[in-house]
Amino acid sequence: MKNLTKKAFFYLLLFGFISSTSNVSAQVWTDTNEDESYVARHECGFTQAGDKFFLFGGRESPRVLDVYDYASNTWSNGGIAPVDFNHFQAITYEGLIWVIGAFKTNEPNPELNADYIYMYNPASQQWIQGMELPTARKRGAAGLALHNNKFYLIGGNVYGHGGGYVAYMDVFDPATGTFTALTDAPHARDHFHAVVHNDKLYALGGRLTGGAGGLFAPQIPEVDVYDLNTNLWSTLAASSNIPTPRAGAATVLFQNEIYVIGGETTFGSATGNNGQRDIVEAFNPVTGTWTTKDNLNHYRHGIQGIVSGGGIHVIAGSSGGTSIKKMEYFGANSPTGSPNVNSVFAAGETTKTFEYGTSYGSVTIPITLSNSAGTTGTYIDNITISGVNYTLNSTYSNLLLGANQDLIIQAVLNDTSQSMSNGNVQVTYNNNTTLNIALEGTLNPTLSIANPDDLKTLKVYPNPTKSTFQINKKSTQLNVFDITGKSIKVFHGDFSEEHPFNISNFSKGIYFIQVKNDSQISETIKIIKT
């Protein structure tokens, strides 16, 4: 019996050891042993879009874009970038790869800042030049994060590697094309990446490049946190400082921890020399503590990481004077993603016909632009209108229309005394493509401003409302838009006066209701949902 007990105990120990080893083995770095038909580079971007990995920019062949198909372990060329992007954090949003806050040259020294926001459409292999950044906020080597459809640009260097490190913080809203300066971070830093976790933005690592400490120092140990709900910065206690301050690391959110991977630093060097590191440290935002993870298989800095499936993937970088390839992964090598499909951008009607009465004075003509049947956003450079007495009710430029979204713009005819009024709306999108919508208005003498179907005295009530609202006019269509111009809901029917419309499932905020009657007259009114 005693021997049986010992044997059982032995098997339990053996089983437990094997099980434990199996669990631990998943938390190590493993060489991918991928096909290496791509450019070895560092200070580059590495991001996933759809079911592919994209590697581009950097010090070496920066305009070459390498595309990795992880399903077949093969590389292909994705085209040529417009400038020599380097020192940036690439982000994929609406099926497009974004570059915001980069250097555009590797020579001369100091490097020059990229002037524009850029997007790359993997589905069409097209580079799109977006809006120009404000001159005073152009910089590279900054952190970039995405939260609630807005980009946050933090820190960076305005003078290459020449001491121009800054604490700047900006927000860019691609839906409206607005770029806004926010409160500076507590610490200036460059050569770092930013991460968002639970509505908080974390700036970790980095250094002050080219200042009193020289090219590679000092590193920044403090962790700065920006609360995206209160718009306030704070710095965590010294006990939460990064154990090994370094720059040029990849920083990613993985399994609710923030991993800082590799990089370069003078920290811990007896001679003060800068060197590449294989160190991986993870920060727990809940406990405010750091843990040391398995080291990389290869020393590297100037890298970016991808989290996909059950693992972290890193590639390329400099190992110290030599740029390498050597992709490796932490956890599971099981990337996931769906194919990226180019969206179709079109107008609901390419010719808008309408009638008006002499006494109308003006007529508003709604035009629906749709971006459908795909996964990629469409960049609207600008929208213009031509024709006597025609204007647009707003300025439309530098806007992103997301996948499977509509944008309704409003053309206005300001003189209804002419027998015919022809015009044209031209939409320029993705830099070099145009879409034209013809406007054909005709005078109908039987229509009058006194017509009971007129909407000039349109009212909505209750306003604000928690659930339903009514209008004081008969209508055939109500289109509800959010504050960005995105169509949220359309009501179709033959609605009587005071018909109740339910928006109880809408989020709190400001909305615009475009009301149309059976005479095709339309008016827009604002409502507040509480």
Buried (B, 14 or more C-beta within 10 A) or exposed (E): EEEEEEEEEEEEEEEEEEEEEEEEEEEBBBEBEBBBEBBBBBBBBBBBBBBBBBBBBBBBBBBBBBBBEBEEEEBEEBBEBBBBBBBBBBBBBBBBBBBBBBBBBBEEEBBBBBBBBBBBBBBBBBBBBBBEBEEEBBBBBBBBBBBEEBBBBBBBBBBBBBBBBBBBBBBBBBBBBEBEEBEBBBBBBBBBBBBBBEEBBBBBBBBBBBBEBBEBBBBBBBBBBBEBEEEEBEBBEEEBBBEBBBBBBBBBBBEEBBBBBBBBBBBEEEEEEBBBBBBBBBBBBEEEEBEEBBBBBBBBBBBBBBBBBBBBBBBBBBBEEEBBBBBBBBBEBEBEBEEBBBBEBBBEEEEBEBBBBBEBBEBBBBBBBBBEEBBBBBBBBBBEBEBEBBBBEEEBEBBBBBBEBBBBBBBBBEBBEBEEBBBBBEBBBBEEEEBEBBBEBEBBEEBBEEBEBBBEEBEBEEBEBEBEBBBEBBBBBBBBBBEBBBBBBEBEEEBEEEBEBEBEEBEEEEBBBBBBBEBBBBBBBEBEBE
